[in-house]
Amino acid sequence: MRCLVMKSGGNTVHPSSSSSSSSCLTFKIPATTVQFGDKGNPIKAKAALPHPHPPSVHHPNDQSVSSPSNILGRRHLLHMSTIPFIFPSAISIAADADEIFHIKEEIGKVLSKGKAAGVLRLVFHDAGTFDINDKTGGLNGSIVHELDRPENKGLKKSVKILEKAKIQIDALRPVSWADMIAVAGAEAVSVCGGPKIIVRLGRIDSMVPDPEGKLPEESLDVAGLKQSFQRKGFSTQELVALSGAHTLGSKGFGNPTVFDNSYFKILLEKPWLSSAGMSSMIGLPSDRALVEDDECTRWISKYADDENLFFEDFKNAYIKLVNTGARWRNI
């Protein structure tokens, strides 16, 4: 029987079985125990970190690895070499999944479809301050210090909604506002029928507001929009994909609580050119500007024709948005 045990601290860990046919590989990492059991048993992971120290090999009799009597022998070392680099990622994903499950569970208790647009807007207003030139901004939870700024009007409600869930989460294991907002935004998309988005945890909160004037203005023309997103490290395609989030909310792009590709279909129709009824009120100036640009229109047409493509590109752009510029705890 072989087992693999990872243990925090500097103590040597031996297998619990006294059988002479057993062997144990011990990795020292700064985390709680993570054990991969016998064949056929499920993997159990309580916590994990992505950068374990090089493995040390121990035998119950504390004999040298090179000793002929060592039960591991070359055959076991060869077996170990076939699984060397997958463990950190697998363990980290398992640990994150457990924590994310708890976060999502509590968010689900306070997040309805009607509140999803505001929560998703919260993500963009926190992460959208990133500037690739001076490396300021990004998803760092600073939005909670910036709620009185004119561009963040209405976001206090979204913060209060998430605060109810955060209190419950913190009672078990504290979560940063940055992580909370990143997961909540992904849940807002999912609960409204959009793609499932898995986000990484470990962001560190800023204790001070981000510099002012970093968010793209709603009145920007397409040249200004492209320039603004380029300063954040995003391409034109990513700009268009992320703009698809406006399918949620009260801007007139289809059902306000359904995440789909209606935004792009309606952009191509240009209903604001009509003076009839409320059509002239649909969309922001920045939305309308996109469809006046050939490069943007190519992507708008693709997403209007293929919702699955939009979902995939939005998912990837969202993950980039919530990771870019973030500061991470040492894990």
Phi, psi and omega in degrees: 000136177240145174223160176231117182240131175248129187226139176282162178085185186256005182282144176283135182246129178248156177295148183287333180286144178265003181297138179286349180267008180259158177213159186217134174254129183243124175254133176263116178224154181281065181207174176283172189300138173229118185239132172257115189277194181294167178302131180096340178271148180290154175288135177244127181222118177270321178196157181200157179232150192279355184231070179292155176289162178306143186290144170245143187253131182233144175245150180306328179269006176056038179272160181294149177299326185277354182292137179300332183275353181297129186293334180294303180062183182292328181296319180287324177294323177294319177299319179297326184289344180277353182229039194281324193246002182271340186296312182304314181293317183296318181292316181299318179297319180296317180294314178300320183299320180295315180290318180297321179303315180294318179297313180296323180299316181287322177298321181300335180284340184242348185258116175252169179300323181293339180261357187295318183299318180295320179292319179294323176297326178299321178299311183295325182281339174275309183285332187289359179274356184297139177232117185293339183281311181256003176059029176262165176079200184100175181285099185222015179073003182294345180303332181291344177261000188238017188288344179270358177288144183305321182291344181256017180302133178093350184277347177301324179298317181293321178296318180296323178298312181288332181297325178299317179288322183297324178300318180291321180293316181297333180294333178264312179202119184303140177235141179288156175298324181298313177295319181301314182292320180298314180291319181297320178297318177297321178292325178299319178295314184295315184295338179263011175096007180276188182292152173281126183238124178258122181249151178279150177254162175123009180288148179256137179282147170273141180267358182228159178294154172285161177302148180282162175077021183261342180281144175297135180280147182294341183266004183296143171279179187294326178296318178294322179296312180300316180297318180297316181287329175297324178293345178258359178088021183247143180277173176297319178300317179292325175301312181293316181299314180294328178297337178298346176298340179289359173294337174268150176101193191255028181272000173095012182261071178082202181294123186291348180244015179240125178268107180211196182261020179300326180308314184286322178298317181289324176303318182293334179281340181050057184295340181293346178286345179272145179264003184279132174056225184264005184303326182290349182264357184289131173080162174269162175305324180291328175295312182295329181295327183302318186282356176267000181249132185298315181296315178296319182297326177300317180286324177301316180295320179298315182288329176295326181274335188223095181294325179297321177296317177300314180302315182294315181290324177295316179303312181294319180291325179294314179300318177296319181300314185279350177259327185294124178085352180289148172260138189244144174289156180286114181230000000 
